[in-house]
Structures are given as C-alpha cells and as structure tokens.
Amino acid sequence: MERLVRFELIGHEFAFYTAAPEEEVDEIIRMVTELVKENSGSSASGSIPVGKVAVLASLNIASRYVELKRDFAKYKQETDERLLKLGGQIAEQLIPEE
C-alpha cells in the first residue's frame, strides 16, 4: 500500500508516494541528505545554487550505482566460472570406473 512521505532538504519541502518499507525510505532520505551536505559545503563565493547541489548529488549516486553494477557483473561472472568448474569436478567423480 502506498503512503505519502514528506521531508525537507535544502530548505525545501518534498513529498512523494511510495510502497517501499519505512526503513528503506529513511535510509534513502538519509543518503541523499548526506550527499547534498557533502556537495553544498562552504565555498569562497558563498553558497552553491540548489540546482548545482542536486546535480552533484545525482552524479554521486549515479557513480555509486555504476560501480555497484560493474562489481556485480564481475561477481556474477566469477561465480558462474566457479560453478562450471565445480560442476565439472562433480561430473568427473560421478563417472563410473570401468
């Protein structure tokens, strides 16, 4: 069942509907909040525009996603190779001796 989630970020209120578990939503909001804080740090010329902070946070999230996707593909390939090797070893043991 979907529910309305409201939160504040960079002085703006946001709201969206989701069916995700509350713990997951809390973790997502916490992650975005931390990334926004990291990307909006102090600069010599004052505060960074909200749009730029949002883009930088989005790029950080996308970077983490791409890295996880690459790591998962590598993990999957290595696991497939191990399973094939193990399957071959099992097959060798099952062949009856003449």
C-alpha positions in Angstrom: 0.0 0.0 0.0 1.4 3.4 -1.0 1.9 6.1 1.5 2.9 9.8 1.3 6.4 10.6 2.5 7.3 14.2 3.3 10.8 15.5 4.1 12.8 18.7 4.0 16.0 19.2 2.1 18.0 22.4 1.4 15.2 24.5 2.8 12.6 22.9 0.6 9.8 20.5 1.4 9.4 17.4 -0.8 6.7 14.8 -0.9 6.2 11.6 -2.8 4.2 8.4 -2.7 5.9 5.1 -2.1 5.2 1.5 -1.2 8.8 1.0 0.0 9.3 -0.1 3.6 9.8 2.8 6.0 13.4 1.7 6.9 14.3 1.8 3.2 12.8 5.2 2.7 14.6 6.5 5.8 17.9 5.2 4.5 17.4 6.7 1.1 16.5 10.1 2.5 19.5 9.9 4.9 21.8 9.1 2.0 20.5 11.9 -0.2 20.7 14.4 2.7 24.4 13.4 3.4 25.3 13.7 -0.3 23.7 17.1 -0.5 25.6 18.3 2.6 28.8 16.9 1.1 28.2 18.7 -2.2 27.0 22.0 -0.7 30.0 22.6 1.5 31.2 26.1 2.0 32.9 27.9 -0.8 34.7 31.2 -1.1 31.9 32.7 -3.1 29.1 31.8 -0.8 26.6 29.0 -1.1 26.3 26.8 -4.1 23.0 27.1 -6.0 20.4 24.4 -5.1 20.3 23.1 -8.7 24.0 22.5 -8.8 24.0 20.7 -5.4 21.2 18.5 -6.7 23.1 17.7 -9.9 26.3 16.9 -7.9 24.4 14.6 -5.5 22.8 12.9 -8.5 26.2 12.4 -10.1 27.5 10.8 -6.9 24.5 8.5 -6.7 24.9 7.5 -10.4 28.6 6.9 -9.8 27.9 4.6 -6.9 25.3 2.8 -9.0 27.6 2.2 -11.9 30.3 0.9 -9.6 27.9 -1.5 -7.9 26.6 -2.7 -11.3 30.2 -3.3 -12.5 31.1 -5.1 -9.3 28.0 -7.3 -9.5 28.7 -8.2 -13.1 32.3 -9.2 -12.1 30.9 -11.2 -9.1 28.4 -12.9 -11.3 31.0 -13.9 -13.9 33.4 -15.2 -11.3 30.6 -17.2 -9.6 29.5 -18.7 -13.0 33.1 -19.8 -13.7 33.4 -21.4 -10.2 30.0 -23.2 -10.7 31.1 -24.6 -14.0 34.4 -25.8 -12.6 32.6 -27.3 -9.6 30.1 -29.0 -11.9 32.9 -30.5 -13.9 34.6 -31.8 -10.8 31.4 -33.4 -9.6 30.7 -34.9 -13.0 34.2 -36.4 -13.0 33.5 -38.1 -9.7 30.2 -39.5 -10.9 31.6 -41.2 -13.9 31.8 -44.9 -13.1 35.2 -46.6 -13.3 35.5 -49.4 -15.9 
